[in-house]
């Protein structure tokens, strides 16, 4: 027959991996957005200065 214990544990294992990947992607996306925001702020400041001069 089918070993229910092993299939259950492998499913749980996959779930934990998927959760970790989700958390990792969230963190990475958040960091990328922060960097993008910083770059955008600096860029807009430069544009404003160039418009003045």
C-alpha positions as CSV (number, residue, x, y, z in Angstrom):
1,X,0.0,0.0,0.0
2,X,0.8,3.7,0.1
3,X,2.9,4.9,3.1
4,X,0.7,7.8,4.3
5,X,3.4,8.9,6.7
6,X,6.0,9.6,4.1
7,X,3.6,11.4,1.7
8,X,2.4,13.6,4.5
9,X,5.9,14.5,5.7
10,X,6.9,15.3,2.1
11,X,3.9,17.5,1.7
12,X,4.7,19.4,4.9
13,X,8.3,19.7,3.7
14,X,7.1,21.2,0.4
15,X,4.9,23.6,2.3
16,X,7.7,24.9,4.5
17,X,9.9,25.4,1.4
18,X,7.2,27.3,-0.4
19,X,6.6,29.4,2.7
20,X,10.3,30.2,3.0
21,X,10.5,31.1,-0.7
22,X,7.4,33.4,-0.3
23,X,9.0,35.2,2.6
24,X,12.3,35.5,0.8
25,X,10.7,37.0,-2.3
26,X,8.7,39.4,-0.1
27,X,11.8,40.6,1.6
28,X,13.7,41.0,-1.8
29,X,10.8,42.8,-3.4
30,X,10.6,45.2,-0.4
31,X,14.3,45.9,-0.6
32,X,14.1,46.5,-4.3
33,X,11.2,48.9,-3.8
34,X,13.1,50.8,-1.2
35,X,16.2,51.1,-3.5
36,X,13.9,52.2,-6.3
37,X,12.4,54.8,-4.1
38,X,15.8,56.1,-3.0
39,X,17.0,56.3,-6.6
40,X,13.8,58.0,-7.7
41,X,14.2,60.6,-5.0
42,X,17.8,61.3,-6.0
43,X,16.9,61.4,-9.7
44,X,14.1,63.8,-9.2
45,X,16.3,66.1,-7.1
46,X,18.9,66.1,-9.9
47,X,16.3,66.9,-12.4
48,X,15.0,69.8,-10.3
49,X,18.5,71.2,-9.9
50,X,19.2,70.9,-13.7
51,X,16.0,72.8,-14.4
52,X,17.0,75.6,-12.1
53,X,20.5,76.0,-13.7
